[in-house]
Amino acid sequence: MEFSNSKPPALNQRSIVFVVDDDAVVRGGLSSLLRSAGYVVQDFENPPEMLEHPLVGSAGCLLLDVRLRGYSGFDVQQQVTEAELSMPFIFMSGHGDVPMSVRAMKAGAVDFLVKPFRHQDVLDSVAKALAKHHESLARQREFACLCARYECLTPREKQVMGGVYKGLMNKQIAGELSVSEVTVKVHRANTMRKMRVSTIADLVRAGQRLNLA
């Protein structure tokens, strides 16, 4: 079968595809396929090589054989999770069965590919995994920005936001803080401006994301 002409989505510098398979032919074939489609690829014969690679924290996707010489793909996936590496993974196997595929999906795999697989199936799975990775990065950036905005609040503004999050009225917040209701309104307006929200509901949602007590 000829390599697909499908092109990957627009990628950022983190979008590196890792391939781990102890079969040199399979490993080489996958690497060639993915590079022909425009992906940046790093391939490895065994998990330690992959885990020790300096770009392991930047990988956007991992294609991992379930049965490697001396290693279990499921154990490797657990190591990746414990190391807090955010790359989505795709399991591969030449001996796939229903229980194995179910275990893989329960472990959080994006897909489970049974060898020999079609080139387009590989490309589709990688595209799906990288899309998931990009969405995760976007959520992380959004949350980091939210935290940064919250840290720009003054201690009093944080208290007012906490009161709003608890569902208190301005008068109740004023009573708790021993300030005037007008002062609470000023702090609330400043808080909403700094948090970049336009409604109380949005401010409450921001408090939920920040897990305010």
C-alpha positions as CSV (number, residue, x, y, z in Angstrom):
1,M,0.0,0.0,0.0
2,E,1.2,3.5,-0.8
3,F,1.8,6.0,1.9
4,S,-1.2,8.3,2.4
5,N,-1.0,11.9,1.2
6,S,-2.9,13.1,4.3
7,K,-1.2,16.0,6.0
8,P,-1.1,16.5,9.7
9,P,-2.9,19.5,11.4
10,A,-0.9,22.6,12.1
11,L,1.6,21.5,14.8
12,N,3.5,23.4,17.4
13,Q,7.0,22.6,18.7
14,R,5.6,20.1,21.2
15,S,4.0,17.9,18.5
16,I,6.6,15.2,18.3
17,V,5.4,11.6,17.7
18,F,7.3,8.9,19.7
19,V,7.3,5.3,18.5
20,V,8.4,2.4,20.7
21,D,8.6,-1.0,19.1
22,D,11.3,-3.7,19.4
23,D,10.7,-4.8,15.8
24,A,13.0,-2.8,13.6
25,V,11.0,-3.3,10.5
26,V,7.7,-2.2,12.1
27,R,9.5,0.7,13.8
28,G,11.1,1.9,10.7
29,G,7.9,1.5,8.6
30,L,5.9,3.6,11.1
31,S,8.6,6.3,11.3
32,S,8.8,6.5,7.5
33,L,5.0,6.7,7.2
34,L,4.6,9.4,9.8
35,R,7.5,11.5,8.4
36,S,6.1,11.2,4.9
37,A,2.9,12.7,6.3
38,G,4.8,15.7,7.8
39,Y,5.2,14.6,11.4
40,V,8.4,15.0,13.5
41,V,9.2,11.4,14.8
42,Q,11.5,9.9,17.3
43,D,11.6,6.1,17.4
44,F,13.0,3.7,20.1
45,E,13.7,0.0,20.4
46,N,12.8,-0.1,24.1
47,P,11.1,2.0,26.8
48,P,14.2,3.2,28.8
49,E,15.6,4.8,25.6
50,M,12.3,6.7,25.2
51,L,12.0,7.7,28.9
52,E,15.6,9.0,28.9
53,H,15.2,11.0,25.8
54,P,15.6,14.8,26.4
55,L,12.4,15.5,24.4
56,V,10.2,13.0,26.3
57,G,8.4,15.9,28.0
58,S,7.6,17.5,24.6
59,A,6.1,14.5,22.9
60,G,2.6,15.0,21.7
61,C,1.8,11.4,21.0
62,L,3.2,7.9,21.8
63,L,2.8,4.8,19.7
64,L,3.6,1.9,22.0
65,D,3.8,-1.8,21.4
66,V,2.0,-3.8,24.1
67,R,4.5,-6.7,24.1
68,L,8.1,-5.6,24.1
69,R,11.1,-7.8,24.9
70,G,11.4,-7.6,28.7
71,Y,8.7,-5.0,29.0
72,S,4.9,-4.7,29.1
73,G,3.4,-1.7,27.3
74,F,0.9,-1.4,30.1
75,D,3.7,-1.0,32.7
76,V,5.3,1.6,30.5
77,Q,2.1,3.5,30.2
78,Q,1.9,3.5,34.0
79,Q,5.4,4.9,34.2
80,V,4.5,7.6,31.8
81,T,1.4,8.5,33.9
82,E,3.4,8.5,37.1
83,A,6.0,10.8,35.5
84,E,3.2,13.2,34.8
85,L,4.0,13.2,31.1
86,S,0.9,14.4,29.2
87,M,1.4,12.7,25.9
88,P,-1.7,10.6,24.7
89,F,-0.7,7.1,23.7
90,I,-1.8,4.6,21.1
91,F,-1.3,0.9,21.8
92,M,-0.2,-1.5,19.1
93,S,-0.1,-5.3,19.1
94,G,0.3,-8.2,16.8
95,H,-1.6,-10.4,19.2
96,G,-4.6,-8.2,20.0
97,D,-7.8,-9.6,21.5
98,V,-10.9,-8.1,23.0
99,P,-9.7,-8.2,26.7
100,M,-6.4,-6.6,25.7
101,S,-8.1,-3.8,23.7
102,V,-10.6,-3.2,26.5
103,R,-7.7,-3.0,29.0
104,A,-5.9,-0.5,26.8
105,M,-8.9,1.7,26.4
106,K,-9.6,1.6,30.2
107,A,-6.0,2.6,30.7
108,G,-6.7,5.8,28.7
109,A,-5.4,4.9,25.3
110,V,-6.6,7.0,22.4
111,D,-6.7,3.9,20.2
112,F,-5.6,0.2,19.9
113,L,-4.1,-0.8,16.6
114,V,-3.8,-4.5,15.7
115,K,-0.9,-5.4,13.4
116,P,-0.8,-5.4,10.5
117,F,-2.6,-2.1,10.3
118,R,-3.5,0.1,7.5
119,H,-1.5,3.3,7.0
120,Q,-4.6,5.5,7.1
121,D,-5.6,3.9,10.4
122,V,-2.3,4.9,11.9
123,L,-2.5,8.4,10.5
124,D,-6.1,8.9,11.8
125,S,-5.1,7.6,15.3
126,V,-2.1,9.9,15.5
127,A,-4.1,12.9,14.3
128,K,-6.7,12.1,16.9
129,A,-4.1,11.8,19.7
130,L,-2.4,15.0,18.7
131,A,-5.7,16.9,18.7
132,K,-6.3,15.6,22.2
133,H,-2.8,16.8,23.2
134,H,-3.4,20.2,21.8
135,E,-6.7,20.5,23.6
136,S,-5.0,19.5,26.8
137,L,-2.3,22.1,26.3
138,A,-4.9,24.8,25.6
139,R,-6.7,23.9,28.8
140,Q,-3.4,24.1,30.7
141,R,-2.6,27.5,29.3
142,E,-6.1,28.8,30.0
143,F,-5.9,27.6,33.6
144,A,-2.4,29.1,34.0
145,C,-3.8,32.5,32.8
146,L,-6.7,32.2,35.2
147,C,-4.4,31.5,38.1
148,A,-2.2,34.5,37.1
149,R,-5.2,36.8,37.0
150,Y,-6.3,35.6,40.4
151,E,-2.9,36.2,41.9
152,C,-3.1,39.8,40.6
153,L,-6.0,40.4,43.0
154,T,-5.4,42.2,46.2
155,P,-6.1,40.3,49.4
156,R,-9.4,42.2,49.9
157,E,-10.5,41.5,46.3
158,K,-9.8,37.8,46.9
159,Q,-12.0,37.9,50.0
160,V,-14.8,39.6,48.0
161,M,-14.5,37.0,45.2
162,G,-14.6,34.3,47.8
163,G,-17.8,35.8,49.2
164,V,-19.4,36.0,45.7
165,Y,-18.4,32.4,45.1
166,K,-20.2,31.3,48.3
167,G,-23.3,33.1,47.0
168,L,-23.3,35.9,49.5
169,M,-25.0,39.2,48.8
170,N,-23.0,42.5,48.8
171,K,-24.5,43.4,52.2
172,Q,-23.5,40.0,53.7
173,I,-19.9,40.3,52.3
174,A,-19.7,43.8,53.8
175,G,-20.8,42.5,57.1
176,E,-18.2,39.7,57.1
177,L,-15.4,42.1,56.1
178,S,-16.6,45.0,58.3
179,V,-16.7,47.4,55.3
180,S,-19.4,49.4,53.6
181,E,-21.5,47.9,50.9
182,V,-20.3,50.5,48.5
183,T,-16.7,49.4,49.2
184,V,-17.7,45.8,48.4
185,K,-19.2,46.9,45.1
186,V,-16.0,48.7,44.2
187,H,-13.9,45.7,45.0
188,R,-16.2,43.4,43.1
189,A,-16.1,45.6,40.0
190,N,-12.2,45.6,40.2
191,T,-12.2,41.9,40.7
192,M,-14.4,41.2,37.7
193,R,-12.2,43.5,35.6
194,K,-9.0,41.8,36.7
195,M,-10.5,38.4,36.2
196,R,-11.8,39.4,32.8
197,V,-15.3,38.3,33.4
198,S,-18.5,40.3,32.6
199,T,-21.1,38.5,34.8
200,I,-21.3,37.2,38.3
201,A,-22.0,33.8,36.9
202,D,-18.7,33.9,35.1
203,L,-16.9,35.0,38.3
204,V,-18.5,32.0,40.1
205,R,-17.3,29.7,37.4
206,A,-13.8,31.0,37.7
207,G,-14.0,30.4,41.4
208,Q,-15.1,26.8,40.7
209,R,-12.1,26.3,38.4
210,L,-9.8,27.7,41.0
211,N,-11.4,25.5,43.7
212,L,-11.9,28.4,46.0
213,A,-12.8,27.4,49.6
